[in-house]
Amino acid sequence: MKEGAQARGHGIRVAYGQLVWQVLFYSVPLCLLIAMSLWITRNYQPVPALTFANYSAILRAPRYLAALGESLALGFHAANLAVFLGYPAAHALRHHVPASRRSLILVLFLTPWFSSYLVRVLACQAALSRSGLSLGPGRLLAEFWGTEILYTEKAVLIGLVSILLPVSVILIYGSLARLDDTSIAAAKNLGAGRFMIFMRLELPLAVPGLIAAYVFTSILAFSDFVSVSILGGNNTYFISTAIHDRIKISDWPQAAALGTMALGVASLLAGSGFALGSRMLAGVRKSGGARF
């Protein structure tokens, strides 16, 4: 009894510690961001106020709406490619790699994330440049498209997919790892082919990982600034670029309004993605995902 009470007390203290951390380093800055979005700029200085003029100016400016649309398109394209390329890798890792070696392969997938994000983006810049690596993909792609690929939206997309692909693989594999080999053997004994096993057994288990991978990669690509600025240069204009431009001229209130709108769109994407995933998963279970 005493040990159980001590364990519960320790858990409560840890929970309160996490709550305090979230309030101090997330909720408070978020409230400050929203509050500053209602301020005005006077003589290059933010002045406290209570107005929606910044939001009104953003909605009336076609370049900001275009930047928001470009960021959404970038997020969707990056997520599509990351999931499309990540699923075969996760499938191969689950079915064609011995269990004793899977942990090592997963660590190798995560190895690029042990380095600085900026270093990885600069490596992509060198690889995609026509004047970079002599036999690098940049020169081959430039010959294929007939023009320099660096400092274009294609370069931003390629860089983001290469960086986000390990995230997609890990999330999808996390769902596929729950697949039991005995269930596959039983399905084969009942006469199910590979396609039926995939549709009725593997895909229902993969849905949560697919949705999580799609949501996380799309949001990370939507809000990215480093890859956009280094790989896209001055030839691309996304919502993160628009925020940076307002900060450069000390227009903090409008930058905060742009950031608040971007955060709202990202939250809407995440909520919609997970709600859709829950409905899909419920539909699969209701239809009898494991029947043959």
C-alpha positions in Angstrom: 0.0 0.0 0.0 2.7 2.4 1.0 4.8 1.7 -2.1 1.7 2.1 -4.3 1.0 5.5 -2.7 4.6 6.6 -3.2 4.5 5.5 -6.9 1.2 7.4 -7.5 2.7 10.5 -5.8 5.8 10.3 -8.0 3.6 10.0 -11.1 1.6 13.0 -10.0 4.7 15.1 -9.5 6.0 14.1 -12.9 2.7 15.0 -14.5 2.6 18.4 -12.8 6.2 19.0 -13.9 5.3 18.3 -17.5 2.2 20.6 -17.1 4.3 23.5 -15.8 6.9 22.9 -18.6 4.1 23.1 -21.2 2.6 26.2 -19.7 5.9 28.1 -19.4 7.5 27.1 -22.7 4.5 26.6 -25.0 1.2 28.1 -23.7 2.7 31.4 -22.6 4.7 32.0 -25.8 1.6 31.0 -27.8 -0.6 33.5 -25.9 2.1 36.2 -26.4 2.2 35.4 -30.2 -1.6 35.7 -30.5 -1.7 38.9 -28.4 1.1 40.6 -30.5 -0.8 39.7 -33.6 -3.4 42.2 -32.4 -0.9 45.0 -32.0 0.1 47.7 -34.5 3.5 48.9 -35.7 4.4 52.5 -35.3 7.9 53.9 -36.2 9.2 50.3 -36.6 8.1 49.5 -33.1 5.3 47.2 -31.9 2.6 49.2 -30.0 0.1 47.3 -27.9 -3.4 47.6 -29.3 -6.5 45.5 -29.9 -7.2 45.4 -33.6 -7.6 42.9 -36.4 -6.0 45.2 -38.9 -3.1 42.8 -39.4 -5.4 39.9 -40.3 -7.4 42.1 -42.6 -4.3 43.3 -44.4 -3.1 39.7 -44.8 -6.4 38.6 -46.3 -6.4 41.5 -48.7 -2.8 40.9 -49.9 -2.7 38.3 -52.8 1.0 37.5 -52.2 0.3 36.3 -48.6 -2.6 34.1 -49.8 -0.5 32.8 -52.6 2.3 32.1 -50.1 -0.1 30.2 -47.9 -1.3 28.2 -50.9 2.3 27.4 -52.0 3.1 26.2 -48.5 0.0 24.0 -48.4 0.9 22.5 -51.8 4.5 21.9 -50.6 3.3 20.2 -47.5 0.9 17.9 -49.4 3.5 17.0 -52.1 6.2 16.3 -49.5 3.8 14.2 -47.5 2.7 12.3 -50.6 6.2 11.5 -51.6 7.4 10.7 -48.1 4.6 8.2 -47.5 4.8 6.8 -51.0 8.5 6.1 -50.6 8.4 5.3 -46.9 5.8 2.5 -47.0 7.9 0.1 -49.3 10.9 0.7 -47.0 8.9 0.0 -43.9 7.3 -3.0 -45.5 10.7 -4.4 -46.6 12.0 -3.8 -43.1 9.1 -5.7 -41.5 9.0 -8.7 -43.9 12.4 -9.1 -45.5 14.9 -8.2 -42.7 15.6 -10.6 -39.9 14.2 -9.5 -36.5 17.7 -9.4 -35.1 18.9 -6.8 -37.5 15.8 -4.5 -37.6 17.0 -2.4 -34.7 20.3 -1.7 -36.5 18.5 -0.7 -39.7 16.2 1.6 -37.7 19.2 3.3 -36.1 20.8 3.7 -39.6 17.5 5.3 -40.8 17.7 7.8 -37.9 21.5 8.5 -38.3 21.0 11.6 -40.4 18.9 13.1 -37.6 21.9 12.8 -35.2 23.5 15.7 -37.2 22.4 19.3 -37.4 19.4 20.1 -39.5 21.3 22.9 -41.1 24.1 20.6 -42.1 21.7 18.2 -43.8 20.1 21.0 -45.8 23.5 22.3 -46.8 24.5 18.8 -47.9 21.3 18.7 -50.1 22.3 22.1 -51.5 25.7 20.7 -52.5 24.2 17.6 -54.0 21.5 19.5 -56.0 23.9 22.1 -57.4 25.0 21.7 -61.0 28.4 23.0 -60.0 28.6 20.9 -56.8 29.4 17.2 -56.9 30.8 16.1 -60.3 28.5 13.0 -60.5 25.8 14.3 -58.1 22.1 14.2 -58.6 22.0 18.0 -59.2 23.9 17.7 -62.5 21.9 14.7 -63.6 18.6 16.4 -62.8 19.8 19.6 -64.5 20.5 17.7 -67.7 17.1 15.9 -67.4 15.1 19.1 -67.0 17.5 21.2 -69.0 17.9 23.9 -66.3 19.5 24.4 -62.9 17.3 22.7 -60.3 18.7 24.4 -57.3 16.8 27.5 -56.1 13.5 26.2 -57.4 10.5 24.6 -55.7 11.6 21.2 -57.0 14.8 21.6 -55.0 12.9 22.5 -51.9 10.6 19.4 -52.4 13.5 17.0 -53.0 15.4 18.3 -49.9 12.4 18.1 -47.6 11.5 14.6 -48.8 15.1 13.4 -48.2 15.0 14.9 -44.7 11.5 13.7 -43.8 11.7 10.2 -45.3 13.2 8.6 -42.1 10.3 10.0 -40.0 7.8 8.5 -42.4 9.6 5.1 -42.4 9.8 4.9 -38.6 6.1 5.9 -38.1 4.9 3.4 -40.7 7.1 0.6 -39.4 5.8 1.3 -35.9 2.4 0.2 -37.1 3.6 -2.7 -39.2 5.6 -4.1 -36.3 2.3 -5.1 -34.6 1.7 -7.6 -37.4 2.0 -11.1 -36.1 3.7 -13.7 -38.2 1.3 -16.4 -37.0 -1.6 -14.4 -38.4 0.1 -14.3 -41.8 0.7 -18.0 -41.6 -2.9 -18.7 -40.6 -4.2 -16.5 -43.5 -2.0 -18.5 -46.0 -3.3 -21.7 -44.6 -6.9 -20.5 -45.2 -6.0 -19.8 -48.8 -5.5 -16.1 -48.8 -3.1 -14.7 -51.4 -0.6 -11.8 -51.0 -3.1 -9.2 -52.1 -5.8 -10.4 -49.7 -3.3 -10.6 -46.8 -2.2 -7.0 -47.6 -5.8 -5.6 -47.8 -7.3 -7.5 -44.9 -4.4 -7.9 -42.5 -1.5 -5.5 -43.2 -3.3 -2.4 -44.4 -5.7 -2.0 -41.4 -2.7 -2.2 -39.1 -0.7 0.3 -41.2 -3.5 2.9 -41.3 -2.5 4.7 -38.0 1.2 4.8 -39.1 0.3 6.1 -42.6 -2.0 8.8 -41.2 0.6 9.8 -38.5 3.4 9.9 -41.2 1.3 11.9 -43.6 0.2 14.5 -40.9 3.7 15.0 -39.4 5.5 15.2 -42.7 3.0 17.6 -44.2 3.1 19.9 -41.2 6.8 19.9 -41.0 7.1 20.7 -44.7 4.4 23.3 -44.5 6.1 25.3 -41.7 9.7 24.8 -42.8 12.0 27.8 -43.3 15.6 26.5 -43.4 15.1 24.3 -46.5 12.9 26.9 -48.2 15.5 29.7 -47.8 18.6 27.7 -48.6 17.3 25.4 -51.4 14.6 27.8 -52.8 16.6 31.0 -52.5 14.9 34.2 -53.7 12.9 32.3 -56.4 10.3 30.9 -54.0 7.9 32.5 -51.6 6.2 30.5 -48.9 4.5 31.5 -45.6 7.7 31.1 -43.6 9.4 33.4 -46.1 6.6 36.0 -45.6 7.0 35.9 -41.8 10.8 36.3 -42.2 10.3 39.3 -44.5 8.1 41.1 -41.9 10.6 40.4 -39.1 13.4 41.9 -41.2 11.6 45.2 -41.3 10.6 45.0 -37.6 6.9 44.5 -38.3 6.5 42.1 -35.5 2.7 42.3 -35.2 2.0 41.3 -38.8 4.7 38.6 -38.5 2.8 37.3 -35.4 -0.5 37.4 -37.3 1.0 35.4 -40.2 2.5 33.0 -37.7 -0.9 32.6 -35.9 -2.6 32.0 -39.2 0.0 29.4 -40.1 -0.4 27.7 -36.7 -4.1 27.6 -37.2 -3.9 26.0 -40.6 -1.4 23.5 -39.3 -3.6 22.6 -36.3 -6.6 22.3 -38.7 -4.5 19.9 -40.9 -3.5 17.8 -37.9 -7.0 17.6 -36.5 -8.5 16.8 -39.9 -5.8 14.2 -40.6 -6.2 12.4 -37.3 -10.1 12.6 -37.5 -10.0 11.1 -41.0 -7.6 8.4 -39.8 -9.9 7.5 -36.9 -12.9 7.2 -39.3 -10.9 5.1 -41.8 -9.7 2.8 -39.0 -13.2 2.5 -37.6 -14.5 1.6 -41.0 -11.9 -1.0 -41.6 -12.6 -2.6 -38.3 -16.3 -2.5 -38.8 -16.0 -4.2 -42.2 -13.9 -7.0 -40.6 -10.3 -6.3 -41.4 -9.1 -9.8 -40.6 -11.7 -11.8 -42.4 -10.7 -13.8 -45.5 
